[in-house]
Amino acid sequence: DCMCQVIELRENGELPTFLSKRRNAHQKEAQLAMASLRKEVRKDPEAWLKKRMPLLETRSGDPWVKDVLKALAGHERIAC
């Protein structure tokens, strides 16, 4: 059903307009979510990481894993 709708939009020349509207809607949602996330992280980055990444608090595993996870989480960039 969805594929038929996509084909119909394409054939009617409405697909680019439809896609740009969808992208704009998702971009606005993503911007609001990131703003909320940045606000929460700025309050206390360490607490945010601990709350979201329990592995950072465990004693098991290699110590370098925690450093890799912190880098992947990008907590330094988010908090800026």
PDB file with SEQRES, HELIX, SHEET and CRYST1 records, atoms N, CA, C and O in Angstrom:
SEQRES   1 A   80  ASP CYS MET CYS GLN VAL ILE GLU LEU ARG GLU ASN GLY          
SEQRES   2 A   80  GLU LEU PRO THR PHE LEU SER LYS ARG ARG ASN ALA HIS          
SEQRES   3 A   80  GLN LYS GLU ALA GLN LEU ALA MET ALA SER LEU ARG LYS          
SEQRES   4 A   80  GLU VAL ARG LYS ASP PRO GLU ALA TRP LEU LYS LYS ARG          
SEQRES   5 A   80  MET PRO LEU LEU GLU THR ARG SER GLY ASP PRO TRP VAL          
SEQRES   6 A   80  LYS ASP VAL LEU LYS ALA LEU ALA GLY HIS GLU ARG ILE          
SEQRES   7 A   80  ALA CYS                                                      
HELIX    1 AA1 CYS A    2  GLU A   11  1                                  10    
HELIX    2 AA2 LEU A   15  LYS A   43  1                                  29    
HELIX    3 AA3 PRO A   45  ARG A   52  1                                   8    
HELIX    4 AA4 PRO A   54  GLU A   57  5                                   4    
HELIX    5 AA5 PRO A   63  ALA A   73  1                                  11    
HELIX    6 AA6 HIS A   75  ALA A   79  1                                   5    
CRYST1    1.000    1.000    1.000  90.00  90.00  90.00 P 1           1          
ATOM      1  N   ASP A   1       0.824  -1.195   0.000  1.00  0.00           N  
ATOM      2  CA  ASP A   1       0.000   0.000   0.000  1.00  0.00           C  
ATOM      3  C   ASP A   1       0.867   1.257   0.000  1.00  0.00           C  
ATOM      4  O   ASP A   1       0.618   2.193  -0.760  1.00  0.00           O  
ATOM      5  N   CYS A   2       1.880   1.268   0.855  1.00  0.00           N  
ATOM      6  CA  CYS A   2       2.761   2.440   0.927  1.00  0.00           C  
ATOM      7  C   CYS A   2       3.551   2.618  -0.370  1.00  0.00           C  
ATOM      8  O   CYS A   2       3.747   3.739  -0.839  1.00  0.00           O  
ATOM      9  N   MET A   3       4.003   1.501  -0.943  1.00  0.00           N  
ATOM     10  CA  MET A   3       4.761   1.597  -2.192  1.00  0.00           C  
ATOM     11  C   MET A   3       3.876   2.156  -3.299  1.00  0.00           C  
ATOM     12  O   MET A   3       4.344   2.933  -4.132  1.00  0.00           O  
ATOM     13  N   CYS A   4       2.622   1.776  -3.317  1.00  0.00           N  
ATOM     14  CA  CYS A   4       1.697   2.321  -4.317  1.00  0.00           C  
ATOM     15  C   CYS A   4       1.549   3.836  -4.153  1.00  0.00           C  
ATOM     16  O   CYS A   4       1.482   4.570  -5.139  1.00  0.00           O  
ATOM     17  N   GLN A   5       1.499   4.286  -2.919  1.00  0.00           N  
ATOM     18  CA  GLN A   5       1.392   5.718  -2.678  1.00  0.00           C  
ATOM     19  C   GLN A   5       2.645   6.449  -3.149  1.00  0.00           C  
ATOM     20  O   GLN A   5       2.553   7.536  -3.720  1.00  0.00           O  
ATOM     21  N   VAL A   6       3.807   5.863  -2.916  1.00  0.00           N  
ATOM     22  CA  VAL A   6       5.057   6.472  -3.362  1.00  0.00           C  
ATOM     23  C   VAL A   6       5.094   6.553  -4.879  1.00  0.00           C  
ATOM     24  O   VAL A   6       5.472   7.581  -5.443  1.00  0.00           O  
ATOM     25  N   ILE A   7       4.703   5.474  -5.538  1.00  0.00           N  
ATOM     26  CA  ILE A   7       4.680   5.465  -7.014  1.00  0.00           C  
ATOM     27  C   ILE A   7       3.696   6.507  -7.531  1.00  0.00           C  
ATOM     28  O   ILE A   7       3.986   7.216  -8.494  1.00  0.00           O  
ATOM     29  N   GLU A   8       2.546   6.598  -6.899  1.00  0.00           N  
ATOM     30  CA  GLU A   8       1.547   7.583  -7.312  1.00  0.00           C  
ATOM     31  C   GLU A   8       2.090   9.004  -7.165  1.00  0.00           C  
ATOM     32  O   GLU A   8       1.921   9.828  -8.063  1.00  0.00           O  
ATOM     33  N   LEU A   9       2.734   9.290  -6.045  1.00  0.00           N  
ATOM     34  CA  LEU A   9       3.327  10.616  -5.850  1.00  0.00           C  
ATOM     35  C   LEU A   9       4.381  10.911  -6.910  1.00  0.00           C  
ATOM     36  O   LEU A   9       4.453  12.021  -7.438  1.00  0.00           O  
ATOM     37  N   ARG A  10       5.195   9.907  -7.215  1.00  0.00           N  
ATOM     38  CA  ARG A  10       6.240  10.091  -8.218  1.00  0.00           C  
ATOM     39  C   ARG A  10       5.627  10.370  -9.587  1.00  0.00           C  
ATOM     40  O   ARG A  10       6.061  11.282 -10.291  1.00  0.00           O  
ATOM     41  N   GLU A  11       4.629   9.594  -9.960  1.00  0.00           N  
ATOM     42  CA  GLU A  11       4.003   9.755 -11.274  1.00  0.00           C  
ATOM     43  C   GLU A  11       3.280  11.090 -11.409  1.00  0.00           C  
ATOM     44  O   GLU A  11       3.203  11.648 -12.504  1.00  0.00           O  
ATOM     45  N   ASN A  12       2.755  11.598 -10.309  1.00  0.00           N  
ATOM     46  CA  ASN A  12       2.061  12.889 -10.339  1.00  0.00           C  
ATOM     47  C   ASN A  12       3.014  14.067 -10.176  1.00  0.00           C  
ATOM     48  O   ASN A  12       2.591  15.223 -10.203  1.00  0.00           O  
ATOM     49  N   GLY A  13       4.319  13.767 -10.006  1.00  0.00           N  
ATOM     50  CA  GLY A  13       5.310  14.825  -9.841  1.00  0.00           C  
ATOM     51  C   GLY A  13       5.262  15.494  -8.473  1.00  0.00           C  
ATOM     52  O   GLY A  13       5.773  16.602  -8.306  1.00  0.00           O  
ATOM     53  N   GLU A  14       4.655  14.832  -7.498  1.00  0.00           N  
ATOM     54  CA  GLU A  14       4.499  15.394  -6.163  1.00  0.00           C  
ATOM     55  C   GLU A  14       5.481  14.815  -5.141  1.00  0.00           C  
ATOM     56  O   GLU A  14       5.485  15.235  -3.984  1.00  0.00           O  
ATOM     57  N   LEU A  15       6.296  13.871  -5.551  1.00  0.00           N  
ATOM     58  CA  LEU A  15       7.192  13.205  -4.610  1.00  0.00           C  
ATOM     59  C   LEU A  15       8.225  14.154  -3.996  1.00  0.00           C  
ATOM     60  O   LEU A  15       8.407  14.121  -2.779  1.00  0.00           O  
ATOM     61  N   PRO A  16       8.906  14.995  -4.774  1.00  0.00           N  
ATOM     62  CA  PRO A  16       9.887  15.901  -4.159  1.00  0.00           C  
ATOM     63  C   PRO A  16       9.259  16.834  -3.118  1.00  0.00           C  
ATOM     64  O   PRO A  16       9.854  17.072  -2.067  1.00  0.00           O  
ATOM     65  N   THR A  17       8.073  17.360  -3.397  1.00  0.00           N  
ATOM     66  CA  THR A  17       7.387  18.241  -2.451  1.00  0.00           C  
ATOM     67  C   THR A  17       7.031  17.485  -1.178  1.00  0.00           C  
ATOM     68  O   THR A  17       7.231  17.987  -0.072  1.00  0.00           O  
ATOM     69  N   PHE A  18       6.506  16.280  -1.341  1.00  0.00           N  
ATOM     70  CA  PHE A  18       6.139  15.447  -0.202  1.00  0.00           C  
ATOM     71  C   PHE A  18       7.358  15.147   0.668  1.00  0.00           C  
ATOM     72  O   PHE A  18       7.294  15.245   1.894  1.00  0.00           O  
ATOM     73  N   LEU A  19       8.462  14.783   0.028  1.00  0.00           N  
ATOM     74  CA  LEU A  19       9.674  14.438   0.771  1.00  0.00           C  
ATOM     75  C   LEU A  19      10.244  15.652   1.502  1.00  0.00           C  
ATOM     76  O   LEU A  19      10.695  15.529   2.641  1.00  0.00           O  
ATOM     77  N   SER A  20      10.229  16.814   0.866  1.00  0.00           N  
ATOM     78  CA  SER A  20      10.776  17.998   1.535  1.00  0.00           C  
ATOM     79  C   SER A  20       9.930  18.370   2.745  1.00  0.00           C  
ATOM     80  O   SER A  20      10.474  18.806   3.760  1.00  0.00           O  
ATOM     81  N   LYS A  21       8.616  18.209   2.661  1.00  0.00           N  
ATOM     82  CA  LYS A  21       7.760  18.477   3.811  1.00  0.00           C  
ATOM     83  C   LYS A  21       8.065  17.506   4.944  1.00  0.00           C  
ATOM     84  O   LYS A  21       8.132  17.905   6.107  1.00  0.00           O  
ATOM     85  N   ARG A  22       8.250  16.237   4.608  1.00  0.00           N  
ATOM     86  CA  ARG A  22       8.561  15.225   5.633  1.00  0.00           C  
ATOM     87  C   ARG A  22       9.916  15.506   6.282  1.00  0.00           C  
ATOM     88  O   ARG A  22      10.065  15.393   7.498  1.00  0.00           O  
ATOM     89  N   ARG A  23      10.903  15.875   5.459  1.00  0.00           N  
ATOM     90  CA  ARG A  23      12.232  16.180   6.009  1.00  0.00           C  
ATOM     91  C   ARG A  23      12.173  17.364   6.948  1.00  0.00           C  
ATOM     92  O   ARG A  23      12.769  17.332   8.025  1.00  0.00           O  
ATOM     93  N   ASN A  24      11.459  18.414   6.557  1.00  0.00           N  
ATOM     94  CA  ASN A  24      11.356  19.604   7.398  1.00  0.00           C  
ATOM     95  C   ASN A  24      10.689  19.276   8.720  1.00  0.00           C  
ATOM     96  O   ASN A  24      11.111  19.770   9.766  1.00  0.00           O  
ATOM     97  N   ALA A  25       9.659  18.456   8.689  1.00  0.00           N  
ATOM     98  CA  ALA A  25       8.972  18.071   9.921  1.00  0.00           C  
ATOM     99  C   ALA A  25       9.917  17.293  10.831  1.00  0.00           C  
ATOM    100  O   ALA A  25       9.962  17.532  12.038  1.00  0.00           O  
ATOM    101  N   HIS A  26      10.665  16.368  10.254  1.00  0.00           N  
ATOM    102  CA  HIS A  26      11.596  15.576  11.057  1.00  0.00           C  
ATOM    103  C   HIS A  26      12.753  16.428  11.574  1.00  0.00           C  
ATOM    104  O   HIS A  26      13.234  16.204  12.685  1.00  0.00           O  
ATOM    105  N   GLN A  27      13.201  17.390  10.793  1.00  0.00           N  
ATOM    106  CA  GLN A  27      14.292  18.256  11.228  1.00  0.00           C  
ATOM    107  C   GLN A  27      13.868  19.096  12.422  1.00  0.00           C  
ATOM    108  O   GLN A  27      14.639  19.289  13.362  1.00  0.00           O  
ATOM    109  N   LYS A  28      12.633  19.596  12.379  1.00  0.00           N  
ATOM    110  CA  LYS A  28      12.147  20.396  13.506  1.00  0.00           C  
ATOM    111  C   LYS A  28      12.062  19.544  14.770  1.00  0.00           C  
ATOM    112  O   LYS A  28      12.450  19.991  15.849  1.00  0.00           O  
ATOM    113  N   GLU A  29      11.555  18.317  14.636  1.00  0.00           N  
ATOM    114  CA  GLU A  29      11.478  17.416  15.783  1.00  0.00           C  
ATOM    115  C   GLU A  29      12.865  17.091  16.317  1.00  0.00           C  
ATOM    116  O   GLU A  29      13.077  17.063  17.529  1.00  0.00           O  
ATOM    117  N   ALA A  30      13.803  16.848  15.420  1.00  0.00           N  
ATOM    118  CA  ALA A  30      15.169  16.519  15.824  1.00  0.00           C  
ATOM    119  C   ALA A  30      15.829  17.708  16.519  1.00  0.00           C  
ATOM    120  O   ALA A  30      16.543  17.527  17.505  1.00  0.00           O  
ATOM    121  N   GLN A  31      15.599  18.913  16.020  1.00  0.00           N  
ATOM    122  CA  GLN A  31      16.175  20.103  16.637  1.00  0.00           C  
ATOM    123  C   GLN A  31      15.626  20.312  18.045  1.00  0.00           C  
ATOM    124  O   GLN A  31      16.370  20.663  18.960  1.00  0.00           O  
ATOM    125  N   LEU A  32      14.321  20.095  18.217  1.00  0.00           N  
ATOM    126  CA  LEU A  32      13.732  20.230  19.545  1.00  0.00           C  
ATOM    127  C   LEU A  32      14.278  19.171  20.496  1.00  0.00           C  
ATOM    128  O   LEU A  32      14.571  19.462  21.656  1.00  0.00           O  
ATOM    129  N   ALA A  33      14.413  17.944  20.005  1.00  0.00           N  
ATOM    130  CA  ALA A  33      14.944  16.865  20.838  1.00  0.00           C  
ATOM    131  C   ALA A  33      16.389  17.148  21.233  1.00  0.00           C  
ATOM    132  O   ALA A  33      16.762  16.947  22.389  1.00  0.00           O  
ATOM    133  N   MET A  34      17.202  17.611  20.292  1.00  0.00           N  
ATOM    134  CA  MET A  34      18.603  17.910  20.600  1.00  0.00           C  
ATOM    135  C   MET A  34      18.714  19.088  21.571  1.00  0.00           C  
ATOM    136  O   MET A  34      19.582  19.085  22.444  1.00  0.00           O  
ATOM    137  N   ALA A  35      17.855  20.082  21.432  1.00  0.00           N  
ATOM    138  CA  ALA A  35      17.882  21.215  22.357  1.00  0.00           C  
ATOM    139  C   ALA A  35      17.560  20.744  23.776  1.00  0.00           C  
ATOM    140  O   ALA A  35      18.201  21.164  24.740  1.00  0.00           O  
ATOM    141  N   SER A  36      16.572  19.878  23.890  1.00  0.00           N  
ATOM    142  CA  SER A  36      16.219  19.325  25.196  1.00  0.00           C  
ATOM    143  C   SER A  36      17.362  18.490  25.762  1.00  0.00           C  
ATOM    144  O   SER A  36      17.682  18.587  26.947  1.00  0.00           O  
ATOM    145  N   LEU A  37      17.970  17.679  24.919  1.00  0.00           N  
ATOM    146  CA  LEU A  37      19.086  16.843  25.347  1.00  0.00           C  
ATOM    147  C   LEU A  37      20.272  17.691  25.790  1.00  0.00           C  
ATOM    148  O   LEU A  37      20.873  17.420  26.829  1.00  0.00           O  
ATOM    149  N   ARG A  38      20.610  18.704  25.019  1.00  0.00           N  
ATOM    150  CA  ARG A  38      21.731  19.578  25.380  1.00  0.00           C  
ATOM    151  C   ARG A  38      21.488  20.263  26.725  1.00  0.00           C  
ATOM    152  O   ARG A  38      22.397  20.393  27.546  1.00  0.00           O  
ATOM    153  N   LYS A  39      20.249  20.694  26.932  1.00  0.00           N  
ATOM    154  CA  LYS A  39      19.909  21.355  28.196  1.00  0.00           C  
ATOM    155  C   LYS A  39      20.115  20.397  29.372  1.00  0.00           C  
ATOM    156  O   LYS A  39      20.672  20.777  30.402  1.00  0.00           O  
ATOM    157  N   GLU A  40      19.664  19.169  29.209  1.00  0.00           N  
ATOM    158  CA  GLU A  40      19.815  18.171  30.271  1.00  0.00           C  
ATOM    159  C   GLU A  40      21.278  17.830  30.514  1.00  0.00           C  
ATOM    160  O   GLU A  40      21.702  17.687  31.661  1.00  0.00           O  
ATOM    161  N   VAL A  41      22.053  17.698  29.440  1.00  0.00           N  
ATOM    162  CA  VAL A  41      23.459  17.333  29.567  1.00  0.00           C  
ATOM    163  C   VAL A  41      24.261  18.463  30.198  1.00  0.00           C  
ATOM    164  O   VAL A  41      25.169  18.201  30.986  1.00  0.00           O  
ATOM    165  N   ARG A  42      23.949  19.701  29.875  1.00  0.00           N  
ATOM    166  CA  ARG A  42      24.681  20.840  30.437  1.00  0.00           C  
ATOM    167  C   ARG A  42      24.554  20.901  31.955  1.00  0.00           C  
ATOM    168  O   ARG A  42      25.476  21.342  32.641  1.00  0.00           O  
ATOM    169  N   LYS A  43      23.414  20.459  32.478  1.00  0.00           N  
ATOM    170  CA  LYS A  43      23.202  20.498  33.926  1.00  0.00           C  
ATOM    171  C   LYS A  43      24.268  19.681  34.649  1.00  0.00           C  
ATOM    172  O   LYS A  43      24.882  20.155  35.605  1.00  0.00           O  
ATOM    173  N   ASP A  44      24.482  18.448  34.185  1.00  0.00           N  
ATOM    174  CA  ASP A  44      25.471  17.578  34.824  1.00  0.00           C  
ATOM    175  C   ASP A  44      25.844  16.469  33.839  1.00  0.00           C  
ATOM    176  O   ASP A  44      25.200  15.420  33.826  1.00  0.00           O  
ATOM    177  N   PRO A  45      26.880  16.685  33.008  1.00  0.00           N  
ATOM    178  CA  PRO A  45      27.243  15.701  31.987  1.00  0.00           C  
ATOM    179  C   PRO A  45      27.579  14.329  32.568  1.00  0.00           C  
ATOM    180  O   PRO A  45      27.210  13.302  31.998  1.00  0.00           O  
ATOM    181  N   GLU A  46      28.264  14.314  33.677  1.00  0.00           N  
ATOM    182  CA  GLU A  46      28.655  13.028  34.258  1.00  0.00           C  
ATOM    183  C   GLU A  46      27.433  12.239  34.711  1.00  0.00           C  
ATOM    184  O   GLU A  46      27.347  11.034  34.475  1.00  0.00           O  
ATOM    185  N   ALA A  47      26.499  12.907  35.355  1.00  0.00           N  
ATOM    186  CA  ALA A  47      25.283  12.218  35.798  1.00  0.00           C  
ATOM    187  C   ALA A  47      24.477  11.723  34.602  1.00  0.00           C  
ATOM    188  O   ALA A  47      23.896  10.639  34.650  1.00  0.00           O  
ATOM    189  N   TRP A  48      24.442  12.514  33.530  1.00  0.00           N  
ATOM    190  CA  TRP A  48      23.709  12.096  32.343  1.00  0.00           C  
ATOM    191  C   TRP A  48      24.320  10.828  31.759  1.00  0.00           C  
ATOM    192  O   TRP A  48      23.595   9.904  31.391  1.00  0.00           O  
ATOM    193  N   LEU A  49      25.641  10.776  31.672  1.00  0.00           N  
ATOM    194  CA  LEU A  49      26.298   9.587  31.131  1.00  0.00           C  
ATOM    195  C   LEU A  49      26.055   8.370  32.018  1.00  0.00           C  
ATOM    196  O   LEU A  49      25.794   7.275  31.518  1.00  0.00           O  
ATOM    197  N   LYS A  50      26.138   8.555  33.303  1.00  0.00           N  
ATOM    198  CA  LYS A  50      25.923   7.433  34.214  1.00  0.00           C  
ATOM    199  C   LYS A  50      24.497   6.922  34.110  1.00  0.00           C  
ATOM    200  O   LYS A  50      24.259   5.716  34.170  1.00  0.00           O  
ATOM    201  N   LYS A  51      23.565   7.821  33.956  1.00  0.00           N  
ATOM    202  CA  LYS A  51      22.166   7.439  33.877  1.00  0.00           C  
ATOM    203  C   LYS A  51      21.869   6.694  32.578  1.00  0.00           C  
ATOM    204  O   LYS A  51      21.057   5.769  32.559  1.00  0.00           O  
ATOM    205  N   ARG A  52      22.527   7.098  31.501  1.00  0.00           N  
ATOM    206  CA  ARG A  52      22.233   6.526  30.202  1.00  0.00           C  
ATOM    207  C   ARG A  52      23.148   5.353  29.832  1.00  0.00           C  
ATOM    208  O   ARG A  52      22.804   4.553  28.962  1.00  0.00           O  
ATOM    209  N   MET A  53      24.301   5.249  30.482  1.00  0.00           N  
ATOM    210  CA  MET A  53      25.281   4.228  30.125  1.00  0.00           C  
ATOM    211  C   MET A  53      25.768   3.515  31.386  1.00  0.00           C  
ATOM    212  O   MET A  53      26.843   3.830  31.897  1.00  0.00           O  
ATOM    213  N   PRO A  54      24.990   2.562  31.892  1.00  0.00           N  
ATOM    214  CA  PRO A  54      25.360   1.896  33.139  1.00  0.00           C  
ATOM    215  C   PRO A  54      26.713   1.200  33.077  1.00  0.00           C  
ATOM    216  O   PRO A  54      27.344   1.005  34.116  1.00  0.00           O  
ATOM    217  N   LEU A  55      27.173   0.821  31.895  1.00  0.00           N  
ATOM    218  CA  LEU A  55      28.463   0.143  31.780  1.00  0.00           C  
ATOM    219  C   LEU A  55      29.600   1.024  32.283  1.00  0.00           C  
ATOM    220  O   LEU A  55      30.640   0.516  32.702  1.00  0.00           O  
ATOM    221  N   LEU A  56      29.410   2.336  32.243  1.00  0.00           N  
ATOM    222  CA  LEU A  56      30.451   3.246  32.702  1.00  0.00           C  
ATOM    223  C   LEU A  56      30.651   3.149  34.218  1.00  0.00           C  
ATOM    224  O   LEU A  56      31.686   3.573  34.731  1.00  0.00           O  
ATOM    225  N   GLU A  57      29.679   2.600  34.930  1.00  0.00           N  
ATOM    226  CA  GLU A  57      29.774   2.486  36.382  1.00  0.00           C  
ATOM    227  C   GLU A  57      30.240   1.110  36.841  1.00  0.00           C  
ATOM    228  O   GLU A  57      30.584   0.945  38.011  1.00  0.00           O  
ATOM    229  N   THR A  58      30.261   0.129  35.963  1.00  0.00           N  
ATOM    230  CA  THR A  58      30.590  -1.235  36.386  1.00  0.00           C  
ATOM    231  C   THR A  58      32.087  -1.402  36.567  1.00  0.00           C  
ATOM    232  O   THR A  58      32.885  -0.623  36.048  1.00  0.00           O  
ATOM    233  N   ARG A  59      32.446  -2.422  37.304  1.00  0.00           N  
ATOM    234  CA  ARG A  59      33.855  -2.725  37.528  1.00  0.00           C  
ATOM    235  C   ARG A  59      34.358  -3.785  36.546  1.00  0.00           C  
ATOM    236  O   ARG A  59      35.563  -4.001  36.420  1.00  0.00           O  
ATOM    237  N   SER A  60      33.443  -4.432  35.865  1.00  0.00           N  
ATOM    238  CA  SER A  60      33.852  -5.499  34.950  1.00  0.00           C  
ATOM    239  C   SER A  60      34.310  -4.928  33.616  1.00  0.00           C  
ATOM    240  O   SER A  60      34.013  -3.780  33.283  1.00  0.00           O  
ATOM    241  N   GLY A  61      35.027  -5.733  32.867  1.00  0.00           N  
ATOM    242  CA  GLY A  61      35.475  -5.328  31.545  1.00  0.00           C  
ATOM    243  C   GLY A  61      36.771  -4.545  31.587  1.00  0.00           C  
ATOM    244  O   GLY A  61      37.268  -4.188  32.655  1.00  0.00           O  
ATOM    245  N   ASP A  62      37.300  -4.288  30.426  1.00  0.00           N  
ATOM    246  CA  ASP A  62      38.539  -3.531  30.313  1.00  0.00           C  
ATOM    247  C   ASP A  62      38.272  -2.047  30.535  1.00  0.00           C  
ATOM    248  O   ASP A  62      37.221  -1.548  30.133  1.00  0.00           O  
ATOM    249  N   PRO A  63      39.190  -1.340  31.158  1.00  0.00           N  
ATOM    250  CA  PRO A  63      38.999   0.093  31.409  1.00  0.00           C  
ATOM    251  C   PRO A  63      38.869   0.908  30.121  1.00  0.00           C  
ATOM    252  O   PRO A  63      38.178   1.928  30.119  1.00  0.00           O  
ATOM    253  N   TRP A  64      39.502   0.495  29.044  1.00  0.00           N  
ATOM    254  CA  TRP A  64      39.447   1.274  27.808  1.00  0.00           C  
ATOM    255  C   TRP A  64      38.051   1.301  27.206  1.00  0.00           C  
ATOM    256  O   TRP A  64      37.728   2.210  26.442  1.00  0.00           O  
ATOM    257  N   VAL A  65      37.210   0.308  27.543  1.00  0.00           N  
ATOM    258  CA  VAL A  65      35.850   0.267  27.002  1.00  0.00           C  
ATOM    259  C   VAL A  65      35.078   1.515  27.429  1.00  0.00           C  
ATOM    260  O   VAL A  65      34.324   2.089  26.643  1.00  0.00           O  
ATOM    261  N   LYS A  66      35.274   1.923  28.672  1.00  0.00           N  
ATOM    262  CA  LYS A  66      34.582   3.116  29.155  1.00  0.00           C  
ATOM    263  C   LYS A  66      35.001   4.351  28.362  1.00  0.00           C  
ATOM    264  O   LYS A  66      34.161   5.191  28.035  1.00  0.00           O  
ATOM    265  N   ASP A  67      36.274   4.467  28.055  1.00  0.00           N  
ATOM    266  CA  ASP A  67      36.747   5.615  27.276  1.00  0.00           C  
ATOM    267  C   ASP A  67      36.157   5.616  25.877  1.00  0.00           C  
ATOM    268  O   ASP A  67      35.776   6.663  25.354  1.00  0.00           O  
ATOM    269  N   VAL A  68      36.083   4.441  25.275  1.00  0.00           N  
ATOM    270  CA  VAL A  68      35.507   4.335  23.936  1.00  0.00           C  
ATOM    271  C   VAL A  68      34.029   4.716  23.971  1.00  0.00           C  
ATOM    272  O   VAL A  68      33.561   5.447  23.098  1.00  0.00           O  
ATOM    273  N   LEU A  69      33.291   4.231  24.968  1.00  0.00           N  
ATOM    274  CA  LEU A  69      31.868   4.561  25.066  1.00  0.00           C  
ATOM    275  C   LEU A  69      31.649   6.050  25.285  1.00  0.00           C  
ATOM    276  O   LEU A  69      30.724   6.628  24.714  1.00  0.00           O  
ATOM    277  N   LYS A  70      32.476   6.672  26.091  1.00  0.00           N  
ATOM    278  CA  LYS A  70      32.347   8.112  26.303  1.00  0.00           C  
ATOM    279  C   LYS A  70      32.573   8.877  24.997  1.00  0.00           C  
ATOM    280  O   LYS A  70      31.863   9.838  24.697  1.00  0.00           O  
ATOM    281  N   ALA A  71      33.562   8.442  24.233  1.00  0.00           N  
ATOM    282  CA  ALA A  71      33.831   9.095  22.944  1.00  0.00           C  
ATOM    283  C   ALA A  71      32.674   8.884  21.976  1.00  0.00           C  
ATOM    284  O   ALA A  71      32.283   9.803  21.257  1.00  0.00           O  
ATOM    285  N   LEU A  72      32.129   7.668  21.959  1.00  0.00           N  
ATOM    286  CA  LEU A  72      30.994   7.396  21.061  1.00  0.00           C  
ATOM    287  C   LEU A  72      29.763   8.179  21.459  1.00  0.00           C  
ATOM    288  O   LEU A  72      28.996   8.618  20.603  1.00  0.00           O  
ATOM    289  N   ALA A  73      29.571   8.357  22.758  1.00  0.00           N  
ATOM    290  CA  ALA A  73      28.418   9.132  23.228  1.00  0.00           C  
ATOM    291  C   ALA A  73      28.559  10.598  22.873  1.00  0.00           C  
ATOM    292  O   ALA A  73      27.562  11.316  22.788  1.00  0.00           O  
ATOM    293  N   GLY A  74      29.800  11.056  22.663  1.00  0.00           N  
ATOM    294  CA  GLY A  74      30.029  12.449  22.275  1.00  0.00           C  
ATOM    295  C   GLY A  74      29.628  13.428  23.359  1.00  0.00           C  
ATOM    296  O   GLY A  74      29.157  14.526  23.063  1.00  0.00           O  
ATOM    297  N   HIS A  75      29.811  13.036  24.619  1.00  0.00           N  
ATOM    298  CA  HIS A  75      29.343  13.916  25.692  1.00  0.00           C  
ATOM    299  C   HIS A  75      30.035  15.263  25.707  1.00  0.00           C  
ATOM    300  O   HIS A  75      29.456  16.241  26.180  1.00  0.00           O  
ATOM    301  N   GLU A  76      31.250  15.343  25.206  1.00  0.00           N  
ATOM    302  CA  GLU A  76      31.921  16.653  25.165  1.00  0.00           C  
ATOM    303  C   GLU A  76      31.275  17.572  24.131  1.00  0.00           C  
ATOM    304  O   GLU A  76      31.123  18.770  24.369  1.00  0.00           O  
ATOM    305  N   ARG A  77      30.896  17.012  22.986  1.00  0.00           N  
ATOM    306  CA  ARG A  77      30.274  17.838  21.946  1.00  0.00           C  
ATOM    307  C   ARG A  77      28.857  18.220  22.318  1.00  0.00           C  
ATOM    308  O   ARG A  77      28.430  19.342  22.044  1.00  0.00           O  
ATOM    309  N   ILE A  78      28.121  17.314  22.934  1.00  0.00           N  
ATOM    310  CA  ILE A  78      26.726  17.598  23.263  1.00  0.00           C  
ATOM    311  C   ILE A  78      26.646  18.690  24.319  1.00  0.00           C  
ATOM    312  O   ILE A  78      25.773  19.556  24.254  1.00  0.00           O  
ATOM    313  N   ALA A  79      27.541  18.653  25.280  1.00  0.00           N  
ATOM    314  CA  ALA A  79      27.472  19.595  26.398  1.00  0.00           C  
ATOM    315  C   ALA A  79      27.865  21.004  25.987  1.00  0.00           C  
ATOM    316  O   ALA A  79      27.599  21.947  26.732  1.00  0.00           O  
ATOM    317  N   CYS A  80      28.483  21.181  24.838  1.00  0.00           N  
ATOM    318  CA  CYS A  80      28.936  22.516  24.423  1.00  0.00           C  
ATOM    319  C   CYS A  80      27.777  23.402  24.052  1.00  0.00           C  
ATOM    320  O   CYS A  80      27.979  24.558  23.680  1.00  0.00           O  
TER     321      CYS A  80                                                      
END                                                                             
